[in-house]
Amino acid sequence: MKSRLALLHKQQGVAVITALLLTTLAITIVASLFWQQQVQVRSIENQRLQLQKQWILRGALDWASLILREDAKHSSDDNLDEPWAVPLAETRLDQYVENGRSDSETSDATLSGSISDAQARFNLKNLSVNGNIIKDEVAAFERLLNNQKIDAKLAQASADLMADAQKIPVALMANQNPAPQPMNPTQVEDLLTVPGFTPAILNVLKPFVIFLPVVTPVNVNTAPVEVIAAKFNLTLSDASTLIKSRNTATFKDRSDFNARLPGKNLAASEKEASVFSSYFLVNGKVHMSRAGLNMQALIERNAGQTKLISIREF
């Protein structure tokens, strides 16, 4: 009798443990399903926010292109006093963009951006044309590097990189078998392939240099002191004098620029200096809920028409 009671108690204990195990397993399965569903919902939300941000930035890009086209209709030069040069401060888009928030949530959808003159920077494309190194441009780049306390030898190394890359199509047209050549740089970051360049050096140079699709002059109405000093072989003091004069009255044409510095005739050529630009950088930033997106686009303006050259999202 006692043995039967003991056996019964054991069976009841096993039943309880089994029930607990089954309950735990069921809870684990349900929790896992809920977690997977939450991950899927969050993934869909992130995709929707990403697409929404991209469309907002594309709309901002169209807006910037319109401003540049309108500017070309009413102005024969480009300077920092024109409407395109006024940045768009951070603007809330709550009333314009539905970002899927509930009534209890607060929205922080914002857009900001700016247009800058790409030809205000030193165009590294000028260092080499069809595989031929342009010595005057290399010397100008050396001066820019020197003014920034950077090894001036990197200028020649950069020109060599571009010249070698530009020779590849020529060799292919001649039915030759060229050896592997360096990549053709199109972004400032590509200079990291040149021995001696570091991310820290690029951070110093980025405000002053750019790769444009073609050889271009510098817009003296928008270029900073550092670029004007390097491009036209001036001291930083003389370049600052020109900037102060420009702030009083923008340069009407190249002749005006050449004659503006007291006691000196700059004699800048048409290939070196200009008062209007064909290339502009559009920077945009949109922030929605927990996500943000930055964009930089290069726009070409020619004969009152605009064309998107490149766009980067980061």
FILO-449149 format. One line per 5 residues: their letters; for each residue x, z, y of C-alpha. Coordinates in nm, 3 decimals, padded with zeros to 5 digits. Each point is the difference from the previous one (the first is absolute). Example, Ala and Ser with C-alpha at 12.3 -4.5 7.8 and 13.67 -1.06 7.14 Angstrom:
as	01.230,00.780,-00.450  00.137,-00.066,00.344
***
This chain:
mksrl	00.000,00.000,00.000  00.279,00.094,00.235  00.184,-00.321,-00.083  -00.308,-00.206,00.085  -00.037,00.175,00.337
allhk	00.367,-00.060,00.080  -00.037,-00.368,-00.094  -00.308,-00.029,00.223  00.185,00.155,00.294  00.287,-00.242,-00.047
qqgva	-00.238,-00.296,-00.004  -00.169,00.122,00.317  00.339,00.036,00.170  00.098,-00.354,-00.100  -00.332,-00.131,00.133
vital	00.055,00.170,00.335  00.353,-00.136,00.031  -00.121,-00.348,-00.097  -00.275,00.016,00.259  00.249,00.107,00.267
llttl	00.237,-00.281,-00.094  -00.279,-00.256,00.012  -00.115,00.132,00.336  00.355,-00.017,00.138  00.040,-00.353,-00.131
aitiv	-00.329,-00.108,00.154  00.094,00.151,00.336  00.341,-00.171,-00.012  -00.158,-00.339,-00.076  -00.257,00.036,00.279
aslfw	00.265,00.113,00.248  00.219,-00.296,-00.096  -00.292,-00.241,00.053  -00.074,00.148,00.340  00.370,-00.022,00.095
qqqvq	00.020,-00.365,-00.106  -00.314,-00.079,00.193  00.142,00.172,00.309  00.323,-00.199,-00.032  -00.196,-00.326,-00.027
vrsie	-00.213,00.087,00.303  00.308,00.091,00.204  00.171,-00.324,-00.107  -00.301,-00.205,00.113  -00.008,00.189,00.330
nqrlq	00.371,-00.068,00.056  -00.045,-00.371,-00.074  -00.292,-00.019,00.242  00.196,00.182,00.271  00.297,-00.229,-00.055
lqkqw	-00.211,-00.313,00.037  -00.175,00.142,00.303  00.332,00.082,00.168  00.131,-00.349,-00.069  -00.306,-00.163,00.153
ilrga	00.025,00.221,00.308  00.365,-00.095,00.047  -00.080,-00.369,-00.049  -00.266,00.034,00.267  00.257,00.162,00.229
ldwas	00.234,-00.291,-00.073  -00.268,-00.248,00.106  -00.053,00.203,00.316  00.373,-00.013,00.078  00.010,-00.377,-00.058
lilre	-00.290,-00.045,00.240  00.180,00.199,00.270  00.313,-00.213,-00.040  -00.198,-00.324,00.018  -00.182,00.114,00.314
dakhs	00.328,00.104,00.157  00.141,-00.350,-00.056  -00.292,-00.148,00.194  00.064,00.201,00.314  00.374,00.064,00.004
sddnl	00.314,-00.212,-00.015  00.231,00.291,-00.080  -00.008,00.315,-00.214  00.085,00.339,00.141  -00.077,00.365,-00.061
depwa	-00.271,00.013,00.269  -00.238,-00.226,-00.192  -00.303,00.119,-00.201  00.160,-00.073,-00.339  00.273,00.255,00.075
vplae	-00.251,00.287,00.037  -00.015,00.194,-00.329  -00.328,00.099,-00.161  -00.014,00.379,-00.007  -00.139,00.175,-00.306
trldq	-00.369,-00.090,00.002  -00.267,00.159,-00.216  -00.209,-00.241,-00.206  -00.269,00.241,-00.122  -00.285,-00.190,00.159
yveng	00.129,-00.337,-00.121  00.131,00.061,-00.353  -00.196,00.154,-00.286  00.255,00.185,-00.210  -00.235,00.151,-00.256
rsdse	00.001,00.354,00.139  -00.281,00.244,-00.059  -00.194,00.158,00.285  00.199,00.320,-00.037  00.340,-00.173,00.030
tsdat	00.186,-00.083,00.316  00.154,-00.345,00.032  00.341,-00.080,00.141  -00.002,-00.379,-00.017  00.240,-00.118,00.271
lsgsi	00.179,-00.319,00.102  00.307,-00.040,00.221  00.238,-00.286,00.062  00.220,-00.199,00.235  00.138,-00.347,00.069
sdaqa	00.369,-00.039,00.074  00.209,-00.302,00.090  00.211,-00.102,-00.300  00.224,-00.204,00.231  00.092,00.314,00.189
rfnlk	00.233,00.071,-00.292  00.323,-00.165,-00.107  -00.095,-00.273,-00.246  00.240,00.019,-00.295  -00.107,-00.351,-00.098
nlsvn	00.218,-00.118,00.290  00.318,00.109,-00.181  00.004,-00.310,-00.219  -00.169,-00.341,00.015  00.000,-00.227,-00.306
gniik	00.290,00.193,-00.145  00.208,-00.019,00.319  00.090,00.333,00.160  -00.067,00.019,00.376  00.299,00.188,00.144
devaa	-00.166,00.091,00.331  -00.289,00.164,-00.182  00.236,00.188,-00.230  00.185,00.129,00.308  -00.333,00.111,00.151
ferll	-00.092,00.183,-00.320  00.343,00.165,00.000  -00.066,00.130,00.352  -00.337,00.135,-00.108  00.159,00.181,-00.293
nnqki	00.277,00.138,00.220  -00.250,00.136,00.251  -00.174,00.182,-00.285  00.328,00.142,-00.134  -00.020,-00.217,-00.314
dakla	00.287,-00.191,-00.162  00.011,-00.338,00.177  00.142,-00.169,-00.312  -00.349,00.010,-00.148  -00.100,-00.280,00.238
qasad	00.231,-00.252,-00.166  -00.102,00.124,-00.345  -00.366,-00.053,00.088  00.071,-00.352,00.127  00.191,-00.080,-00.320
lmada	-00.297,00.117,-00.208  -00.240,-00.226,00.189  00.234,-00.300,-00.002  00.052,00.026,-00.377  -00.374,00.032,-00.063
qkipv	-00.076,-00.304,00.217  00.243,-00.217,-00.196  -00.204,00.028,-00.322  -00.261,-00.268,00.089  00.279,-00.235,00.112
alman	00.179,00.037,-00.331  -00.320,-00.057,-00.196  -00.078,-00.318,00.196  00.348,-00.127,-00.089  -00.079,00.054,-00.371
qnpap	00.276,00.254,-00.030  -00.003,00.319,-00.204  00.060,00.272,00.258  00.119,00.342,-00.103  -00.241,00.289,00.051
qpmnp	-00.033,00.068,00.371  -00.126,00.297,00.200  -00.371,00.017,00.073  -00.117,-00.155,00.325  -00.081,00.300,00.221
tqved	-00.341,00.007,00.165  -00.039,00.371,00.073  00.236,00.243,00.169  00.007,00.200,-00.325  00.168,-00.299,-00.168
lltvp	00.317,00.089,00.189  00.050,00.275,-00.256  00.144,-00.272,-00.225  00.292,-00.025,00.245  00.275,00.251,-00.092
gftpa	00.024,00.261,00.272  -00.366,00.010,00.104  -00.186,00.322,-00.080  -00.361,00.113,00.053  00.123,00.223,00.284
ilnvl	00.158,-00.300,00.177  -00.317,-00.205,-00.043  -00.208,00.277,00.154  00.220,-00.022,00.310  -00.016,-00.381,00.014
kpfvi	-00.367,-00.062,-00.079  -00.124,00.033,00.360  00.247,-00.268,00.113  00.024,-00.266,-00.274  -00.237,-00.222,-00.196
flpvv	-00.005,-00.304,-00.228  -00.219,-00.279,00.139  -00.077,-00.328,-00.179  00.197,-00.211,00.249  00.271,00.035,00.261
tpvnv	-00.147,00.146,00.320  00.114,00.111,00.346  -00.042,00.358,00.120  -00.294,00.069,00.229  00.174,00.164,00.296
ntapv	-00.333,00.132,00.130  -00.049,00.223,-00.305  00.345,00.061,-00.151  00.145,00.353,00.020  00.328,00.092,00.168
eviaa	00.196,-00.008,-00.326  -00.102,-00.356,-00.088  00.057,-00.141,00.349  00.344,00.161,00.019  00.104,-00.140,-00.338
kfnlt	-00.155,-00.344,00.038  00.141,-00.077,00.345  00.330,00.189,-00.026  -00.088,00.264,00.259  00.076,00.366,00.031
lsdas	-00.285,00.238,-00.067  00.010,00.087,00.370  -00.047,-00.363,00.109  -00.275,-00.046,-00.258  -00.174,00.311,00.134
tliks	00.018,-00.148,00.351  -00.178,-00.312,-00.127  -00.267,00.210,-00.168  -00.064,00.194,00.320  -00.029,-00.327,00.190
rntat	-00.237,-00.134,-00.266  -00.218,00.310,00.032  -00.043,-00.081,00.367  -00.069,-00.370,-00.053  00.005,-00.180,-00.333
fkdrs	00.227,-00.301,-00.040  -00.188,-00.317,00.095  00.229,-00.230,-00.194  00.351,-00.024,-00.141  00.150,-00.086,00.338
dfnar	-00.152,00.314,00.147  00.159,00.205,-00.277  00.342,-00.163,00.049  -00.002,00.080,00.371  -00.148,00.349,-00.014
lpgkn	00.318,00.201,-00.069  00.186,00.065,00.331  00.337,-00.167,00.020  -00.030,-00.181,-00.333  -00.138,-00.329,-00.122
laase	-00.094,00.050,-00.363  -00.031,-00.372,-00.083  -00.222,00.072,-00.301  -00.097,-00.322,-00.175  -00.342,-00.107,-00.122
keasv	00.102,00.089,-00.355  00.099,00.352,00.105  -00.270,00.115,00.244  -00.369,-00.057,00.057  -00.289,00.164,00.185
fssyf	-00.266,-00.076,-00.261  -00.027,00.063,-00.373  -00.136,-00.172,-00.308  00.028,00.289,-00.247  -00.168,00.339,00.013
lvngk	-00.015,00.305,-00.226  -00.338,00.166,-00.058  00.011,00.358,-00.124  -00.313,00.173,-00.125  -00.085,00.334,-00.158
vhmsr	-00.333,00.104,-00.146  -00.088,00.341,-00.139  -00.315,00.067,-00.199  -00.083,00.332,-00.161  00.300,00.090,-00.216
aglnm	00.170,-00.340,00.008  00.203,-00.197,00.253  00.145,-00.349,00.022  00.257,-00.161,00.232  00.041,-00.371,00.064
qalie	00.254,-00.215,00.183  -00.065,-00.370,00.050  00.204,-00.276,00.160  -00.207,-00.251,00.200  00.114,-00.332,00.142
rnagq	-00.170,-00.125,00.315  00.040,-00.367,00.082  -00.201,-00.212,00.245  -00.263,00.272,00.031  -00.050,00.026,-00.376
tklis	00.110,00.285,-00.223  00.127,-00.005,-00.356  00.067,00.289,-00.236  00.360,-00.025,-00.124  00.029,00.315,-00.209
iref	-00.172,00.331,-00.059  00.119,00.324,-00.157  -00.209,00.299,-00.103  00.157,00.338,-00.061
***
